[in-house]
């Protein structure tokens, strides 16, 4: 079933760099507000409660949340690729089936992750060596957070559906609305009601429900092929298999990322509350870099997906090259800015001089190495857009995750210092970039240059 329909952002035509940036900037702002979601929690408890609360809300709990949520978001990228390819090919019937299958997957996965989080949180916190003074507040935060998991995943899937058809603006608006709700409720519950960690957790969940409601309203009201009908939410077997085939490797890749971060966080925990708080604040600051690279990665995935689906292979090749140049330029510029001005940002999280000193040591060590990661994000996103997600998962799992874990277990006992842990990042980024460059050059020659234009 094929119909003509209006592209919200017709990224299969026009000047490539302009089309990528038109899609990129709303994504960047969306990621900024997503980061602001979590950063607001950290800033509010850091300023009004203390460094123990800051450690509870950020470091350990954030790592555990990312482990489970990141897996689903990785899997949901299979839905984004599937829908973008069908949409680029103007196959409206398959687009509609993919939308309903995707939402069904979000609901089921949200319920499953909620149960896993509620039951497994105390065991995970203990296994990670979380200091005793942090565990009670960390447990409060993480359990309440997981109660909003269905809303969280429905929003992420709904936003992915809209981005797949070229609409990166409305997900941004919905995220901005949710972020505003979160900020207002954070201040109300913590600064005025003095609920502490409980307050930021409740505020986060309520704001997630708000964002999910907004994205669902758009999907329910549209007249386009991606319209959502509640009665039709169910799994379509072949579509589900395609989504899982493309998305599951990305999900495992994200889980491996998060698992390696669990090992890193466990190693950081042994250096005490000051270092944990500094690491938490640093992760919020360098989140500026990660959200930018993620925006480029999603942009190139959707760009490649639609153009590949439309059979415009020469445009695919040019788009990947343009995105690499832009991402590398931005990475180098951001490294310089963060290196020079990071101390100002640390004061947003805490006034503790020791925490700030430790945080600046971490920032000055890692910021100059950010450029070594760029090829991993852009080339893996490009490959996923063409439907190849298995090999990128293997490369990332071995090059970043496994190498990082091996490094920590073998070198930290010999050199028990925070910088030993930090060194695992640039080493694993550089090694994985080399692997991706080699594989991508082979894949491009075989699967792109060999195709008819």
N, C-alpha and C positions, 0 to 999 in steps of 0.2 A: 504494500500500500504506500504509494508515494504521492505527496502533494506539494504544491508550492506554498511556502510560508515565509513570513518576514523574519529575517535574522535581526536580533537585537544588536549584536555586534558582528558584522559579517567579516570574520577574520580569514575567510578564504579568498578575499579580494583586497585590493588597496596596497598602500605602501607598508612593507612588512614591519619596519621598526615602529611606525606610528600605530599600527594595529596591535602590536605586542604591548606598547606602552599604554594605549587606551584600556587594554584589559588589565595591565599590571598595576596601575595606580589605585584603582578601587580595591584590588586584592591587597596591596600594601597597606592602605588605610584600614582595611578589614583586619589584617593581621596585627596592625598597630592597636586597634581597639580590643582584639583578642588578647594581646599581650597586656593591655591596660586593665583588662578584667582581673588577671592574676596579680599584676603589679600593684593595683589598688589595694587588694587584700594585704599584700606584704607591707606596703607603705603605712596603711592605717594601723595595723597591729604593731609594726615596728615603732611607730611614733607614740601610740597611745597605750600599748600594753607592755612591750619589752622585747629583748632579743631572743628570749626563749620562745615567745609566741611567733616571732619572725621565723625562727628555725622550724617551728612546728608547721606553719602554713606553707612555707616554701620548699626547703630542701628535700627532706625525706618523703613527705606526702606528695609533693609535686612529681617526684620520680616514680612513685607507685601509680599515681593517676595516669601519667603519661604511658606507663607500661601497658595498661589495659585500653585506655582511650586511643592511644596512638595505633594500636593494632587494628581497631575498627576503622579509624580514619584511613589507614593504609588500605584495608579491604574496600572501603567505600570509593577509593580512587578507581577501582575497577568499574564501578557504576558510572563515574564521571567519564572515563574513557569510552565505555560502551555507548552511553547516551550521546557523547560528542561525535562518535563515528556514525551512528545512525542518523543523527541530526544533520551532519555534514552531507550524508548521502540522501537526505530528504525522505527517509523511511519512517514516516510518522507512526505507523502501527507498532513498530518495534520500539520506538521512543516511548510510547505510552506504556507498553508492557514493562519496559526497563524502569520507568518511574515508579510504578506500583510495586514491583519486586524490590526496588531499592528501599522504599519506605518500610515495607514489611521486614526487610533485613535490619533496618535501624531499630525498629520496635523490639524485635526478638533479641537482638544483640544487646540493646540497652537493658532489658530485663535480666539477661544473663550476667552482664558485667556488674550490675547493681548487686546481685546476690553474691557474686564472687568477692566484691569489694567489702561488703558488709561482714561477711563471714571471715575472710582471710586477712583483713587489715591488721589485727593485733599480732598475728603470727609473723606477717611480713615486716612490721616495724621492729619486732624483737630480733628477727633474723638479720636485719640490716645493722644491728648494733646501735640503734637509736638511744641516745642518753636518756636515763630514767626521768630527768626533769622535763623532757620534751614529750614523752609518750602520751600522757593523759590528754593534752591539748591537741596533739597530732591525731589521736584516735577520734576525738570529737569532730575535728574538721573533715577528716577523710570519710567518715561514715555518713555525715550529712551530705557531703558532696556527692557521694555515690547514689543517694536517694533521688538526685535529679538527673540520673544518667540517661533515661529514656529521652527526656527533653533535649539533653546535650547532643545525643546522637541523631535525633530527628532533625535538629537544626543543622548540624554538619552535613547530613545527607541531603537535606533540602537545599542548602546553599550550594552543595556540589552539583545538584541537578541544574540549578540556575546558571552556574558557571559553565556547565557543559554545553549549554545552548548559547553561550556568549554573553550572558548577563552577569557581570561582576559588581554592578552598582547596588542592586537591591539587597543582596546579602550584606553589603557594607552598611546600608542604612539600618538593617535589622540588628546588626551587631552593635552599631553606635547606640541604638535605643537600649539594647540590653546592657551595654557598658554604662550608660547614664543611670539606669536603674540601679546597677550594682554600686556605683560610686555613692549615690544618694543614700542607699540602704546601708552601705558600709559605715558611713559617717553617722547615720542615725542610730544604728544598732551598737556601734562600738564607742564613738565619742560621746553620745548622749545617753543611750541606755546602758552602756558599760557591760555589754554581753561578751566582750573579748573575742576569742577564736570562734565561739558559737555564732556570734553576730555576722562575721564575714562569711562563714559557711552558709548560713541561711540566706544572706544577701545574694551570694553567687547562684544558689539553686533557683531562687525566685527570678533572677534576671535571665537565667537560661530558659526557664519556662516562657518568659516573655518573648525572647528571640525565636524560639521554636513555634510559638503561636503565630507570629508575624509571617514567617516563611511558609507555614502551612496555609494561611489565608491566601497568599499569592498563588500557590499551586492549586488551591481549590477554585479560585475565581477565574484563572486564565482560560482563554478559549483555544489556546495553542495545543500542540500535540503532547506537551508535557503536563497537561492538566491532571490533577489528582482527584480521584473519586474514592471516598472512604470505603464504599461498598466493594470496590474492585481491588483493594489492597490485599495482595496475596503473592505467593511465589509462582513465577512462571519458570518451569524447570530449565529450559534451554538458556533463558536469559540469566538465571541465577548461576548456572554453570559457567557462563561466559564471564560474569562479574567476578566470580570466585577465582576463575582461572587467571584473570588479569590482576585482580586485587589481592588475592591471598599472598602471593610473594611479597607485595608491597607491605602487607600487614605483618608478615613475619620479619621483614626488613626493619619495620618500625619497632617491633617487639625486641629484636636483637639490639637495636639502638638503645632502647629503654633498659634492657637487661644489662647492657654494658654500663649504662648510667647508674643502675642500681649498685653494681660492683664499685663504680667510682664513688657514689654517695656513701656506701658502706666504708670505703677506705677513708673518705673525708671525715666521717663521723668519729674516727678514732683520735682526731686532733682537737676535739673539744667544741664547746658551744660557740666560741668566738669565730673559729674557722668555718663552722657550719653556717653561721649567720652571714659571714662574708661571702661564702660560696653561694648562698641563697640570693643575696643582693647582686652579686656578679651575674648570676644566671638571668636576672631580670634585665640587667644592663645590656649584656651581649645578646639578649633576645631581640634587640633592635636589628642586629645583623642577621639572625636566624629568620626573623619574619620577612626580611627583605629577600633573602635567598629563597625562602619558601614561596614567596610571591612570584619570583622569576620561574621557579620550578613548576608551579601550577600553570602559569601563563604558557610556558613552552609545551607542557603536556596537552593543554586544550588546543593550542595553535596547531601542534603537530597532529593531534587526533582528528580535528575537523578537516584539515588540508589533506591528510592521509586518506580519510574516508572519502573525500571528494576527488581523489586521484591526482592531486597537484603535488607531485613528488619533488619537482624542482623548487617549489615554494617551501616545502618542508626543509630541504637542505639549507636554503638561504636563511630561513627563520631560526634554525638551530645556531648557525654561525653568528647571526646578529645578537641573539640572546646571550651567547657566551661572552661576546665582547662587552655588552652592557653590564652583565653581572660581574665580570672581573673588574671593570672600571669602578663600579659602585663599591665592591668589596675593599679595594685598596683605599678608596677615599674614606670609607667608614672606619677602617682600622686606624687611620691617622687621627680622625676626629675623636674616637673613643679613647685612644691612647692619651691624647692631650687633655681631654675634658672630662674624663671619667670620674674624677674625685668629686666634682660638683654634684653629679648624679647620686653618688653614694650617700650624701647627706640627706637625700630624700627618704632613705630607708632607716637611718639610725644616726645618732649623735655620738655613739660609742667610738672613741678614738682607736681602740685596738681593732675593732671590727673593720673600720675604714682602712686602716693600715694594711691589714691582711687582704682586704678586697682589692686594693690598688696593686699589691704584689701579683695577684692572680691576673688582673686585667692587663698589666704591663707585660706579663709573660705571654699571654695568649693572643691579644689583639693583633700584633704584627703578623700572625700566622694564618689569619682568616682566609687569605686568598687561596691557600692550598686546598680549600674545600669546594671551590666554585664548580669545577668540572664534575664532581660527584653529583651535585644537585641538578645541573642543567642537562648533562648527558643521560642520567637515569630518568629524568622527567621526559626527555625526548624519546627514549626507548619505550617507556610506558605508553606514550601517545601513539606509538606504532603497534602497540599490543604486546610488546616484549617486556615482561616484568620479572620473569624467573631468573634469568642470568644477572640482571641488576641486583636482585635480592641476594644471590650467591656472592657477587663481588662485594657488596656492602657488608654482608654478614662476615665474610672472611677478612676483608681489608680494614674495616673500621672496628666492628664489634669484637671478633675473635682476637685480632691483633691487640686491641686495647686491653682486653681481659688478660691475655697472656703477659703483656707488658706489666700490668699492675701486680699480678701474682708473682712474677719472677724478679722484678726490680725493686719493688717497694720494701721487701724484707732486707735487701742489701743497702738501699738508700732510703731510710724512713723519713721522707720529707714531702711536703705538699707539692713541691715542684716536680718530684718524680711522677706524681699522679698527672700533673698538668702536661708533662712531656708526651703522654700517650695521645693527646689530641692532634698536634701537628704531624706526628709520625704516622698515625692511622689515616689522617686526611690525605697526606701526600701519597702514601702507598696506594690508597684506593683510587685517587685521581689517575695515577699511572695505569692501573688496571682498567678503568673505564675508558680512557683514551685509546688503549690498545683494542679493547673489545668493540668500541663504537666504530673505529676506523674499519674493522673487519665487517661489522654488521652493515655499515653504510654501503660498502662496496658490493656486498652480496644482495642486500634487500632493497636498496634505493637506486643505486646506479644501474642495477640490472632490470629495473622496472620501466615499462614504456611511459613516456611522458604524454 
